[in-house]
Amino acid sequence: MTWPRPVPLIGDRTSAQQRAADPTGWALGAEAVAALDEVIGARRDIRRFRPDPVPDALLQAVLSAGHQAPSVGHSQPWRFVVVTEQATRDRAAHLADRERLRQADRLDADRGTRLLDLKLEGIREAPVGVVVACDRRAPAAGVLGRATFADADMWSCACAIENMWLRARAVGLGIGWVTLFEPRDLVELLDIPDGVETLGWLCLGWPDERPPDPGLERAGWSQRVDLQSVVLHERWPAAAAPTAPMSYLRGPGQWAVVAGHDDGDDLLTAPGSLGALDAAVDRVLALPGPPPTTGSLVLAGGHHLVTRYRVSAYPDSVTDHVLDAADAGRSLGATTARRSGFTVQVLRGELVDAPGDLVATDALTTADVDRLLAQGQAAGRAAAATGLVCLGEVGVGNTTVAAVLACALLDLDVESAVGLGVGADAATVERKRDVVTRALARVRAERGAAVADPHLVLAALGGPEFALLVGVTLGAAAAGAAVVLDGLATSVAALLAVRLEPAVHAHLVAGHRSRERAHHAVLVELGLEPLLQLRIRAGEGVGACLAARLLLTGLEVRASAGRVS
């Protein structure tokens, strides 16, 4: 005897039997699929708009589509700031115009010129602007799904933008996504509070163009790659991996470099009389923008599981003590920075995933590396606004990490690369050499030729503060600032940044050469002559700040000394 299945009055009314009999029964039908394919294929990033108003009903329909997007933990973190006032749109357009010129200056000559030829935004023309902001004020650990992928709330907001884009296209409206802003400028323009981040500006209106193909394809900027070149099966391949995206960041042009030299030759002294300081001044003057008059220290800290192998003379807790003192402005690095007239920014390398100890497992996951790089880049861009950017680090055990990274990147001999660190004895050095040897052997056996990949090396053998400092270097250089290095750890981070983006090299200044054995080899690889050699081994950016103060003095001397006629 059987009984009828209880059918719920709410929710899913289907049964397992029904779903097994017809697995495709949830499909919306061929007509709906064809319509969706048509909308997806016809979506375009619109740059030219008619001034005709957008009916409120259509605006609400577009916003509603965004509000129906998937979100991590059903957190719905998006906030839609709708802008129609002409004055606000004019100010936003000014910000975008300024950033467009700045970005063109950072690219190589051909790409910079081609960027200026492109129509990249329609902020003034489009009758409506929508700024999608992500409300991140809730701690990530308190949102389902964000404890492990902390940026999933931002991805959710990107899904909302795609929904809005498709809905607008279906009714004939155009959307142009504009990211030509420094994030802090857009935040200030719209009075957005701390803890809320923007994803750029959406221009919304009736399009004054009907492009059959993506605009950047038609302009010859790039082409859509073949689908099969971006689809991987089972895991990332060790060989024949997808090509990394192309970078067009450029260093200073030859005219700017020569102008820096010429400026020094005009002084009432023999050319190059200030030695390495003259060369560093020339390097800074070749960069875009006015010469810096001050700067900042970016101090990054992190913990290392490798300390379990007793590679340091100090307990791991010292890392937090120094960072706390830096927050209070009382650490050696922070005090040196303040006495040099610099601001201090303290970054803590917090991890989402469990760390490894180098010897048995990778130090970081690639997801944590990506997140820390992004955090560092944002900090580097912010620091660049102050002038010179000095790098500093705190992390018990990180001279071991720096040594193993240097060995991996430069194929150095372990015996000659591993130094004492701070306060260590002969037994500690032997333990460090053993750890470095075993870590290198593991990674070379597991990765093979991939050891040359800076991103993978950073995950396998790096640490939180190293990833942060690589990001800081990339962000500061992209913003046009000179970056002053401290000891071995910061120099290794700079080397990784150069391996990721070669144009960064023109922005680097070696503050000093420390007593760590591998430091000289890293500076030689970077082609940098240090400004100071004082046997400093304090870390924390102390040497970088002292050198930066000397560099600023050199810039002041260059600007005010007597000149020949």
C-alpha positions in Angstrom: 0.0 0.0 0.0 1.3 3.5 -0.8 0.2 6.9 0.1 0.3 10.2 -1.8 3.5 12.2 -1.3 2.9 15.3 0.9 3.4 18.3 -1.3 4.5 21.4 0.5 2.5 24.6 0.0 5.7 26.7 -0.1 9.2 26.1 -1.5 10.1 23.3 -3.9 7.1 21.3 -4.8 9.0 18.7 -6.9 9.9 15.2 -5.7 13.2 13.3 -6.1 11.3 10.9 -8.4 10.3 13.7 -10.7 13.8 15.2 -10.7 15.3 11.8 -11.5 12.9 11.2 -14.3 13.6 14.6 -15.9 17.0 16.1 -14.9 16.5 18.9 -17.5 13.1 19.8 -16.3 14.2 23.1 -14.7 15.2 24.6 -18.1 13.4 27.7 -19.2 13.0 26.6 -22.7 14.8 27.3 -26.0 13.2 30.7 -26.5 14.5 32.0 -23.1 18.0 30.5 -23.7 18.2 32.2 -27.1 17.1 35.5 -25.6 19.7 35.2 -22.8 22.4 34.4 -25.3 21.4 37.4 -27.4 21.6 39.8 -24.5 24.9 38.4 -23.3 26.4 38.6 -26.8 25.1 42.2 -27.3 26.2 43.7 -24.0 28.7 46.5 -24.6 30.6 49.0 -22.5 29.0 52.2 -23.7 30.9 55.5 -23.8 28.7 57.8 -25.8 25.2 58.8 -24.5 22.2 60.8 -25.5 21.0 63.4 -23.0 17.4 62.1 -23.0 16.2 61.2 -19.5 15.9 57.7 -18.3 12.3 56.9 -17.1 12.2 56.2 -13.4 10.5 52.8 -14.0 13.4 51.7 -16.2 15.9 52.9 -13.6 14.2 51.0 -10.9 14.1 47.9 -13.1 17.9 48.1 -13.6 18.5 48.6 -9.9 16.1 45.7 -9.1 18.1 43.4 -11.4 21.3 44.3 -9.5 19.5 43.7 -6.2 18.6 40.1 -7.4 22.3 39.2 -7.8 23.8 36.3 -5.8 25.7 37.4 -2.7 28.0 35.6 -0.3 26.0 34.5 2.8 23.0 36.3 1.3 24.6 39.4 2.8 23.4 41.7 0.0 26.4 44.1 0.6 25.7 46.4 -2.4 24.6 49.9 -2.0 23.5 51.9 -5.1 24.3 55.6 -5.0 22.3 57.2 -7.8 23.7 60.5 -9.1 21.8 62.9 -11.4 23.1 66.3 -10.2 25.2 67.9 -13.0 27.6 69.4 -10.6 28.5 66.1 -9.0 28.9 64.5 -12.4 31.1 67.3 -13.6 33.4 66.8 -10.5 33.5 63.1 -11.2 34.4 63.6 -14.8 37.2 65.9 -13.8 38.6 63.2 -11.5 38.4 60.7 -14.4 40.0 63.1 -16.8 42.9 63.6 -14.4 43.4 59.9 -13.8 43.2 59.2 -17.6 46.3 61.4 -18.1 48.1 59.9 -15.2 47.5 56.4 -16.5 48.7 57.3 -20.0 51.9 58.6 -18.4 52.5 55.3 -16.8 52.3 53.2 -20.0 54.8 52.8 -22.7 54.7 55.5 -25.4 52.6 53.7 -27.9 50.0 52.5 -25.4 49.9 55.8 -23.7 49.1 57.6 -26.9 46.5 55.1 -27.9 44.9 55.3 -24.5 44.4 59.1 -25.0 42.8 58.4 -28.3 40.1 56.3 -26.7 36.8 57.5 -25.4 36.8 56.0 -22.0 33.8 57.5 -20.2 30.6 59.4 -20.6 30.1 60.7 -17.1 29.1 64.2 -18.2 26.8 63.0 -21.0 25.0 60.2 -19.4 21.9 61.5 -17.5 22.4 59.0 -14.6 25.4 57.8 -12.7 25.2 54.8 -10.4 28.1 54.1 -8.0 27.9 50.6 -6.7 29.5 50.5 -3.3 30.2 47.5 -1.1 29.4 47.8 2.6 32.2 46.0 4.3 31.7 47.2 7.8 30.6 43.8 9.0 33.7 41.7 10.0 34.4 39.1 7.3 34.5 36.3 9.9 30.9 37.1 10.8 29.5 36.7 7.2 28.9 33.1 6.0 31.4 32.4 3.3 33.7 35.4 3.9 35.8 33.9 6.7 37.6 32.0 4.0 37.2 34.2 1.0 37.2 37.7 2.5 36.7 39.5 -0.8 33.6 37.5 -1.8 31.4 40.5 -0.9 33.2 42.6 -3.6 32.6 39.7 -6.0 28.9 39.8 -5.1 28.7 43.5 -6.0 30.4 42.7 -9.3 27.6 40.2 -9.9 25.1 42.9 -9.2 26.8 45.1 -11.8 26.6 42.4 -14.4 22.9 41.9 -13.7 22.3 45.6 -14.1 24.3 45.6 -17.4 22.2 42.8 -18.9 18.9 44.3 -17.8 19.8 47.7 -19.2 20.9 46.1 -22.5 17.7 44.2 -22.9 15.6 47.4 -22.8 18.0 49.4 -25.0 19.8 51.3 -22.3 23.6 51.5 -22.2 25.9 51.2 -19.3 29.6 52.2 -19.2 31.7 51.0 -16.2 34.3 53.7 -15.4 37.2 52.9 -13.0 39.4 55.9 -13.9 39.3 57.1 -10.3 41.6 56.9 -7.3 39.2 55.0 -4.9 39.7 57.6 -2.1 38.7 60.4 -4.5 35.4 58.8 -5.3 34.7 58.1 -1.6 35.4 61.7 -0.7 33.2 63.0 -3.6 30.2 61.1 -2.4 30.8 61.3 1.4 31.0 57.5 1.7 31.9 56.4 5.2 34.9 54.3 6.2 34.4 50.6 5.7 32.5 51.1 2.4 34.3 50.6 -0.9 33.3 51.6 -4.4 33.5 49.6 -7.5 33.7 52.6 -9.9 31.0 54.6 -11.6 28.3 53.3 -13.9 27.2 55.7 -16.6 23.5 54.9 -17.5 21.5 56.3 -20.3 20.4 55.9 -23.9 23.4 55.1 -26.0 24.6 57.4 -28.7 26.4 54.5 -30.3 25.4 51.0 -31.2 28.6 49.1 -31.5 28.5 45.6 -33.0 31.7 44.6 -31.3 33.5 45.5 -28.0 35.0 49.0 -28.3 38.6 48.0 -27.3 38.5 45.3 -29.9 37.4 47.8 -32.6 40.1 50.2 -31.5 42.8 47.5 -31.8 43.7 47.6 -28.1 43.2 43.9 -27.6 41.3 40.9 -28.9 39.2 38.3 -27.1 41.3 35.2 -26.5 40.1 31.8 -27.6 37.9 30.1 -24.9 40.1 27.0 -24.9 43.2 29.0 -23.9 41.5 30.0 -20.6 39.9 26.7 -19.7 42.0 24.3 -17.6 41.1 20.8 -16.6 41.5 19.3 -13.1 44.4 21.6 -12.0 46.8 24.3 -13.2 49.2 22.7 -15.6 52.9 22.6 -14.7 53.8 23.1 -18.4 52.1 25.1 -21.2 50.3 27.3 -18.6 48.1 30.2 -19.8 50.0 33.3 -20.7 49.9 36.0 -18.0 48.1 39.2 -18.9 50.3 41.8 -20.6 51.5 44.8 -18.7 52.3 48.1 -20.3 53.7 50.0 -17.3 56.7 52.0 -18.3 59.7 53.5 -16.6 60.8 57.1 -17.1 61.6 58.0 -20.6 65.1 58.8 -21.8 64.5 62.5 -21.9 63.5 62.5 -18.2 66.5 60.5 -17.3 68.9 62.8 -19.2 67.2 65.8 -17.8 68.0 64.6 -14.3 71.6 64.2 -15.2 71.7 67.6 -16.9 70.3 69.2 -13.8 73.2 67.9 -11.7 75.8 68.9 -14.3 74.6 72.5 -14.0 75.7 72.8 -10.4 78.8 74.7 -9.3 80.6 71.5 -8.6 82.1 68.6 -10.4 79.4 66.3 -12.0 78.7 63.4 -9.8 80.5 64.9 -6.8 77.9 63.6 -4.4 78.6 60.0 -5.6 75.8 57.5 -5.0 73.6 60.3 -3.7 73.8 62.1 -7.0 72.8 59.0 -8.8 69.8 58.5 -6.5 68.7 62.1 -6.9 68.9 61.7 -10.7 66.7 58.6 -10.4 64.1 60.4 -8.4 64.0 63.5 -10.7 63.4 61.2 -13.7 60.1 60.1 -12.2 56.9 61.9 -13.1 55.6 64.7 -10.9 57.3 67.3 -8.8 60.3 66.3 -6.6 59.2 64.9 -3.2 59.7 67.0 -0.1 58.6 64.4 2.5 57.5 60.8 2.6 56.2 57.9 4.6 57.2 54.6 6.1 55.1 51.6 5.3 55.8 49.0 8.0 54.5 45.5 7.3 54.5 42.7 9.8 53.7 39.0 9.8 54.2 35.7 11.6 56.1 32.7 10.4 55.5 29.1 11.3 59.1 28.4 10.4 60.0 29.7 13.9 59.0 26.2 15.2 62.5 25.1 13.9 64.2 27.5 16.3 65.7 29.7 13.6 65.4 32.9 15.7 66.8 34.1 19.0 63.5 35.7 19.9 60.0 34.4 20.5 57.3 34.9 17.9 55.4 37.2 20.3 58.0 40.0 19.7 56.4 40.6 16.3 53.2 41.8 17.8 55.0 43.8 20.5 56.9 45.7 17.9 53.8 46.3 15.7 51.9 47.5 18.8 54.7 49.9 19.6 54.7 51.1 15.9 51.0 51.7 16.1 51.7 53.9 19.2 54.5 55.7 17.3 57.1 54.3 19.7 58.9 51.5 17.9 62.4 52.2 16.6 61.2 52.4 13.0 58.2 54.6 13.7 60.3 56.9 15.8 63.0 57.2 13.1 60.3 57.9 10.6 58.6 60.6 12.7 62.0 62.3 13.5 62.6 62.3 9.7 59.3 64.1 9.2 57.5 61.0 7.7 54.1 59.5 8.3 53.8 55.9 9.4 51.4 53.3 8.0 51.4 49.9 9.8 50.2 46.8 7.9 49.5 43.5 9.6 49.7 40.4 7.4 46.5 38.6 8.5 45.9 35.3 6.8 42.6 33.6 6.0 44.1 30.2 5.3 46.4 28.2 7.6 50.0 29.0 7.0 52.8 26.4 6.3 56.3 26.1 7.7 58.3 26.2 4.4 59.9 22.8 5.1 56.9 20.6 4.9 54.2 22.8 3.3 53.9 26.1 1.4 54.0 29.2 3.6 50.9 30.8 2.0 48.0 29.8 -0.2 47.8 31.6 -3.5 44.5 33.1 -2.4 46.2 34.7 0.6 49.0 35.9 -1.6 46.5 37.6 -4.0 44.7 39.2 -1.1 47.8 40.5 0.6 49.2 41.8 -2.7 46.0 43.8 -3.3 46.1 45.1 0.2 49.7 46.2 -0.2 49.0 47.8 -3.6 46.3 50.0 -2.1 48.6 51.0 0.8 51.4 51.7 -1.7 49.2 54.0 -3.8 48.1 55.8 -0.6 51.7 56.2 0.6 52.8 57.5 -2.8 50.7 60.6 -2.3 53.1 61.6 0.6 56.3 61.5 -1.5 59.0 59.0 -1.0 57.8 55.6 0.1 60.1 53.8 2.7 59.7 50.1 3.2 60.0 48.4 6.6 59.2 45.0 8.0 58.7 43.2 11.3 58.6 39.4 11.6 60.5 37.1 13.9 62.1 34.5 11.6 61.9 36.5 8.5 65.6 36.6 7.8 65.3 32.8 7.2 62.4 33.5 4.8 64.3 36.2 3.1 67.3 33.9 2.7 65.4 31.1 1.2 63.6 33.5 -1.2 67.0 34.9 -2.3 68.4 31.4 -2.9 65.3 30.4 -4.9 65.3 33.6 -7.0 69.1 33.9 -7.6 70.2 30.3 -7.2 72.5 31.3 -4.4 74.6 28.8 -2.4 72.8 28.2 1.0 76.1 28.3 3.0 77.0 31.8 1.8 73.5 33.2 1.7 72.3 32.4 5.3 73.3 35.0 7.9 73.1 35.4 11.6 69.9 37.5 11.8 69.5 39.4 15.1 71.1 38.0 18.2 71.6 34.5 16.8 74.4 32.1 17.6 76.3 29.5 15.6 73.8 26.7 16.4 70.9 28.9 15.2 72.7 29.6 11.9 73.1 25.9 11.3 69.4 25.3 12.0 68.6 28.2 9.5 70.8 26.6 6.8 69.2 23.2 7.4 65.7 24.8 7.1 66.6 26.7 3.9 68.2 23.6 2.3 65.1 21.4 3.1 62.6 24.1 2.0 64.4 24.6 -1.3 64.7 20.9 -2.0 60.9 20.4 -1.3 59.9 23.3 -3.6 62.2 22.3 -6.4 61.0 18.7 -6.3 57.4 19.8 -6.3 57.5 22.8 -8.7 60.5 22.1 -10.9 60.9 25.0 -13.4 57.9 26.8 -11.8 60.3 27.9 -9.0 61.1 30.8 -11.4 57.5 32.1 -11.1 57.6 35.0 -8.6 53.9 34.5 -7.6 54.4 30.8 -6.9 57.7 31.4 -5.1 56.0 34.0 -2.9 53.3 31.4 -1.9 55.7 28.5 -1.4 58.6 30.2 0.4 57.4 33.7 1.4 55.4 35.2 4.3 52.7 37.7 4.9 54.8 40.8 5.2 56.7 39.9 2.0 53.5 39.7 0.0 52.3 43.0 1.5 55.6 44.7 0.6 55.6 43.4 -2.9 52.1 44.9 -3.3 53.3 48.2 -1.7 56.2 48.4 -4.1 53.9 47.7 -7.1 51.3 50.2 -6.0 53.7 53.0 -5.1 55.6 52.6 -8.4 52.3 52.6 -10.4 51.5 55.9 -8.7 54.8 57.3 -9.8 56.6 57.3 -6.4 60.2 56.4 -5.5 60.5 53.4 -3.2 63.4 53.4 -0.7 64.4 49.9 0.4 65.6 48.9 3.8 67.4 45.6 4.5 67.4 42.1 2.9 63.6 41.4 3.4 62.5 44.6 1.7 65.0 44.2 -1.1 63.8 40.6 -1.7 60.2 42.0 -1.9 61.4 44.6 -4.4 63.1 41.9 -6.5 59.8 39.9 -6.6 58.0 43.1 -7.6 60.5 43.7 -10.4 60.1 40.1 -11.6 56.3 40.7 -11.7 56.5 44.1 -13.3 60.0 45.1 -14.7 59.2 48.8 -15.0 59.1 49.0 -11.2 62.9 48.9 -11.2 63.2 52.6 -12.2 61.4 53.6 -9.0 63.8 51.8 -6.6 66.4 53.3 -4.3 68.6 51.2 -2.1 68.6 52.8 1.3 71.5 50.8 2.8 73.3 47.5 2.7 72.7 45.4 5.9 75.0 42.7 7.4 72.8 39.9 6.0 74.9 37.9 3.7 72.4 37.6 0.8 71.6 41.4 0.8 74.6 42.3 -1.4 73.7 39.7 -4.0 70.1 40.9 -4.1 71.2 44.5 -4.5 73.6 43.5 -7.3 70.8 41.7 -9.1 68.7 44.8 -8.8 71.6 47.0 -10.0 71.3 49.3 -7.0 74.1 51.0 -5.1 73.1 51.6 -1.4 73.2 55.1 0.0 74.4 54.0 3.4 76.6 51.2 4.8 76.3 51.5 8.6 76.1 47.8 9.5 72.4 48.4 10.4 70.4 45.3 11.2 67.4 46.9 13.1 64.8 46.2 10.4 61.6 48.2 10.8 62.6 50.6 8.0 65.2 52.4 10.1 67.8 52.4 7.4 65.3 53.3 4.7 64.1 56.3 6.7 67.7 57.5 7.4 68.6 57.1 3.7 65.3 58.8 2.6 66.1 61.8 4.8 69.5 62.0 3.1 67.9 61.7 -0.3 65.5 64.6 0.4 68.5 66.6 1.5 70.2 65.8 -1.8 67.1 66.9 -3.6 67.0 70.2 -1.6 70.7 70.8 -2.4 70.2 70.1 -6.1 67.3 72.6 -6.1 69.1 75.4 -4.2 72.9 75.1 -4.9 74.6 77.6 -7.1 74.7 77.0 -10.9 77.1 77.6 -13.6 76.2 80.0 -16.5 
